Amino acid sequence: MTGTLILGGGGMIGQKLAHRLGGDADLKLFDIGFPPDSPAMTNQTIGSLTNPAQIARLAATRPDVIYHLAAIVSGEAEQDFEKGWDINMMSMWHLLEALRQEHVASGGDYRPRIVFTSSIAVFGGPYPEQIEDVFLSAPQTSYGAQKATAELMLADFSRKGFVDGVSLRLPTICVRPGKPNKAASSFFSGIIREPLNGQEAILPVPDTVRHWHASPRAAVGFLIHAAGLDTARLEGRRALNLPGISCTVADQIEALRRAAGQEAVDRVKVQLDPDIMKIVEGWPRDFDPARALSLGFTAEQSFDEIISVYMEEDMPSGRD
Amino acid sequence: MTGTLILGGGGMIGQKLAHRLGGDADLKLFDIGFPPDSPAMTNQTIGSLTNPAQIARLAATRPDVIYHLAAIVSGEAEQDFEKGWDINMMSMWHLLEALRQEHVASGGDYRPRIVFTSSIAVFGGPYPEQIEDVFLSAPQTSYGAQKATAELMLADFSRKGFVDGVSLRLPTICVRPGKPNKAASSFFSGIIREPLNGQEAILPVPDTVRHWHASPRAAVGFLIHAAGLDTARLEGRRALNLPGISCTVADQIEALRRAAGQEAVDRVKVQLDPDIMKIVEGWPRDFDPARALSLGFTAEQSFDEIISVYMEEDMPSGRD
């Protein structure tokens, strides 16, 4: 039996992961809600990770692999301080405590793999040209602080052998399908997705902003690779900076031009937003993710490729 | 009014700080217990930081400066996982939440300075020759993970303006007066203190072990300097690596010989302890604490000076 639980299974990445893992007969999804086309309808549970009793019930099913993707996104965590810490930090604490109880109750046999989606928001400036694997985590948003805190908890529970965790500091995922969300990074997808679909998009930052991206397909690949990783190779450092593409917004827009012409580019309207600028200016721009590469994690080679992934997988007109 | 609260005021550093701040008429100490010669007897409160209601009562007194020194030490936190996380992490969370409530209730006026004693145990190997200020925190003990987590919380509550915190990553304090404690680092003091007082001391690690030290006097100096620091100069990075002395145990023993002769050195007995060796081998050996130095933090210049501080301040025969 290889039971798999996806916390945050109703979200964009959770759904893509669930579809990819479609062959797993014992796949369970947990979230506050699910889209209508969610797979594996019988294994969906609706609930909140703010409820420790609910978390204990999930832990009691003793899944072998737990993907923990549930989070309050960066913009919302910045606006709603309590909610952000509650979901992004305390729910990790309750989850780890519940799993430790199961570990103890099993006589030490039960020790699940946990794949946790952290974020490059654990970093804060000033930055070197490229961020190396030994660069400090000094977050400048509540979201980043919450993710960094959860990473530390997961690492210590893993070091003690209660669980076997990996934290993946995901690049900003782009191009996200569907509607904009409350993440401060939402526009990075919007300025590609909306123009490709004939709609206008707001660009709230100058086009000189440089950032670090990978596609949803690459993200799902990271998650599955992490679930199968030999964690002894992590040598106690269980948070990984992942591969991605470093490019400016201007580079993104040039790639959009190559994919869909000037007509698409003309749909991007600059409307600077000081709040978003402030958050995004503190974000990292480029990485040298040597450890993750040596551990076999792979992502796209260009932003053009990232746009192609969207057009192949998610663009409404490209679907049957 | 300049109300000052010392959490962990009954401990060794807390007591030295209280004596140094003796002129502060509104000094309050909080701890699970106090030594008989504790100063300011009328302002001592006995209680536990595991009790959120007690923490809320302390916060309601709205001290301007809070020194948060209370902790479960490294050896005990490694043995008692629950207690370590409860005291070293959760009590920081409850304290910050209680202070945020006071901040809100005051209409935003109340924003205390918090000086938190973190530790160089937030680091884990492999290390560079010298640890620079941008080196990652990847702790390899529960104590280190708990301190690193508390640092992140304090930084985010400070960034939001609820409190105004500084985390001090103290070197291993040496020479501690009194009896050995459960810290894995306790022997670093024991191998100096006991021989100076005519007693045998156990050295549980090879004398090639290199580590990073400052005296209790320097530690109190760090705390008071941090309480008066212009935190705008921290530029959002509120955890500081502090100055100290990098030396091997063999260097320590040579300094002991210079201070008290071969007779004292002969009282150090090697008796290797694999548990302590394992913890201590993961600890940092040397730092380049450029930021703290530029912010005016100072410590001893040699291990001989560290021994002198003990002989002047704490050695029983040196007291009247």
Chai-1 contact restraints between the chains, C-beta under 6 A:
chainA,res_idxA,chainB,res_idxB,connection_type,confidence,min_distance_angstrom,max_distance_angstrom,comment,restraint_id
A,V134,B,L136,contact,1.0,0.0,6.0,A-B,restraint_1
A,L136,B,V134,contact,1.0,0.0,6.0,A-B,restraint_2
A,L136,B,L136,contact,1.0,0.0,6.0,A-B,restraint_3
A,A138,B,R237,contact,1.0,0.0,6.0,A-B,restraint_4
A,Q140,B,G236,contact,1.0,0.0,6.0,A-B,restraint_5
A,S142,B,D156,contact,1.0,0.0,6.0,A-B,restraint_6
A,A145,B,L152,contact,1.0,0.0,6.0,A-B,restraint_7
A,A145,B,D156,contact,1.0,0.0,6.0,A-B,restraint_8
A,A148,B,L152,contact,1.0,0.0,6.0,A-B,restraint_9
A,T149,B,T149,contact,1.0,0.0,6.0,A-B,restraint_10
A,T149,B,L152,contact,1.0,0.0,6.0,A-B,restraint_11
A,L152,B,A145,contact,1.0,0.0,6.0,A-B,restraint_12
A,L152,B,A148,contact,1.0,0.0,6.0,A-B,restraint_13
A,L152,B,T149,contact,1.0,0.0,6.0,A-B,restraint_14
A,D156,B,S142,contact,1.0,0.0,6.0,A-B,restraint_15
A,D156,B,A145,contact,1.0,0.0,6.0,A-B,restraint_16
A,G236,B,Q140,contact,1.0,0.0,6.0,A-B,restraint_17
A,R237,B,A138,contact,1.0,0.0,6.0,A-B,restraint_18
